[in-house]
Amino acid sequence: MDEVRALVARVAGAAHDVRVERVPADGDAAVGGYECRDGVLVLRGSDAVAAASAFGQYLKTVVGRQVTWEQPRLVSRPQRWPDAPPTRLATPFPIRYHLNAVTYGYSTAWWDWDRWEQEIDWMALHGVTHPLMQVGHEAVLTEMFRRAGLDADRTAAWIGSAAHFPWTWMGNMNSFGGPLPASWIDRHVALARRILDRQRALGMTPVLPMFGGHVPPELADASAGEIEWQGWHTHLLGPDSARFASLTADFLDVQRTLFGTDHHYATDPFTESVPPSGDLDHLAAVGRAVYQSMADRDPDAVWVLAGWPFHYHRDFWRPDRVRAYLSGVPEDRLVLLDLWGEHAPMWRRDDMFDRRWVWCAIHNFGGRFALFGDLRGLRDDVEELRRERPSRLVGVGLAPEAIENNTVFYELATDLVWQASPVDDWLAGFARQRYACDHDDVVRAWRILADTLYGPGRTRSIPSPVIARPWSAQAPFAAQRLAGEFVPADQEPQRQSANIDAENDPTVLGDLPRIATAARLLIGRAAGAGVPDVVARDVAELVGHVLAQGVRRHIRGILAAAATGDAAAIRDHLARLRTDLLDLDDLAGTRAESRVGRWIADARAWGDTPAEADTMERDARSLVSVWGHQSSGLHDYSGRHWAGLVRDYYLPRWELWGTWLAEAAETGGEPDVTVLRDRVVAHEETWRNATGGYPVDPEGDTLRVAIRLLDRLGH
């Protein structure tokens, strides 16, 4: 338990007055606890994660402080730990899973050890036992392909961009962006070892990647076919081929040499792609080969399989096909993740195919700016799992595509692992802890938010119209598919964008005055808060939401004016849209975490030469703008309300659209959509390929700017 005391010292500054004791689980999956007497804090746990979680709970409920993504270290440690009676915490969930494969693109792509150390501490304090750990995976693939005879430059080209590498691992894409800097692999092997050492020291079970049979065409089996995703094609190895077996053996040998093993492996050959064949025998052969290749090298191997394809392509993945696919895997050697349990729970429909499974919440898609989450629904879901104990359930987890957003959702989810409380009571404590402020105004603010942004049914994000891509004379967001929803078989060939708007939700605009009121309440208590910077961060996000959602009025105004051929009105609404977007950019610029310059600088820091830094910047810019190829349909999937991105990418695109409509109105002709699209693509590519020009440090006072904007908007 020494590592728990070291964690306490990192988080609180010292741990000389903290003892950690191991206790039996007594029939529960894990047990934690704390008590404090005469300034000596005693933490108890059936394992290190449980003891660390007890410290997190003590900080919240007794000290009145949180350790979150925004506040990873206590601002000030109590000189003397407050007394607390013996308190026991228990959970029925032996597995508490964390992270998504694509979190390693949308959030962690450029992290260094300092940031990873904070995240591992966050995991321990929040009860995580099984984190997905992909750092350093490029090194394993590179050595595996070298042993297969592939040229190093060819391997690097196939691996592509650091930001997009998660999709290469999953078999979605390849050969996009990059190449990686010359030192990338060695530096990330060293980083991965530090991460794994710390996770293991805290008693976690890292889930490492596994080879799924995705290869460059030079190594593929001609008869095995290929899979397609958003215009990319990836070649496969036949499940029964000698090369599949040999490459998998090399992969596991290399991975074990570099990183060791905890016997849990994550892979899926068909994450969002349809298999080449739906034949039951073929699918059974694929599943059997993937598992057997693990077991041949590691008899204790457990396949951690995300059930996402069974939702996303459920027209293909009929129950008989899923069961065939899993039929060759022993029951105790598979854990199936019900990945989107809070919105589209598979377990209610398919009984998880009689396999061990973990309920997960995805919550966030792509890191897009969105304030949302059904708090009461989350509480009800986890409490139902705790009470009903569905067949073969072995845990709960969080699988967000991006993190460091909507902290309230993640704090509630991880608290519910240990104990259930009425949401209103929990929320009052959350508000006071978050700001280290006891005033009722902060509670009032969060009760407003719990009835609006975080109210019942908010299991999907409220998309930002700011990031919608204008592409025709019609509304640029009304008819496009919601990201993550399943793809019917007859729609598979379509390229559908994630640029969507909540036009079918009349409460979005109606809620804005109440959300503005919540922001005003927080502003009024910032001076007395123990952590005023967290207040400022939340205010920036709330006012940013009000401002961004309000721009749909200007977009609608432009459309209405275009319908009547009123060029002057088009330009008038466009000017108002410009004002709002420049104000949004100013507001985002007051926060370091919402500046595109920070994202770019973090990416460039991994390049050892100017050319390498420029390559990293292009890949970083791509992910949060065009995403991939112009034809891929993923434009703005990872759109952010970031200073610089709003001003130089989204605003000019809207201006191209509004000007194009105004010009058509002035001439009396029909607007030529080809002209618009050529201009939009040229603008997007110019921004993606540019370098430099964005500062990283915040500018201006967040609360002053927020007040000015609320006053201007009349809230």
Secondary structure, 3 states (H helix, E strand, C coil): CHHHHHHHHHHHCCCCCEEEEECCCCCCCEEEEEEEECCEEEEEECCHHHHHHHHHHHHHHHHCCCCCCCCCCCCCCCCCCCCEEEEEEEECCCEEEECCCCHHHHCCCCCCHHHHHHHHHHHHHCCCCEEECCCCHHHHHHHHHHHCCCCHHHHHHHHCCCCCHHHHHCCCCCCCCCCCCCCHHHHHHHHHHHHHHHHHHCCCCCEEECCCCEECHHHCCCCCCEEEECCEEEEECCCCCHHHHHHHHHHHHHHHHHHCCCCEEECCCCCCCCCCCCCHHHHHHHHHHHHHHHHHHCCCCEEEEECHHHHHCCCCCCHHHHHHHHCCCCHHHEEEEECCCCCCCCHHHHHHHHCCEEEEECCCCCCCCCCCCCHHHHHHHHHHHHHHCCCCEEEEEECCCCCCCCHHHHHHHHHHCCCCCCHHHHHHHHHHHHHCCCCHHHHHHHHHHHHCCCCCCCCCCCCCHHHCCCCCCCCCCCCCCCCCCCCCHHHCCCCCCCCCCCCCCCHHHHCHHHHHHHHHHHHHHHHHCCCHHHHHHHHHHHHHHHHHHHHHHHHHHHHHHHHCCCHHHHHHHHHHHHHHHHHHHHHHCCCHHHEHHHHHHHHHCCCCCHHHHHHHHHHHHHHCCCCCCCCCCCCCCCCCCCECHHHHHHHHHHHHHHHHHHHHHHHCCCCCHHHHHHHHHHHHHHHHHCCCCCCCCCCCCHHHHHHHHHHHHCC
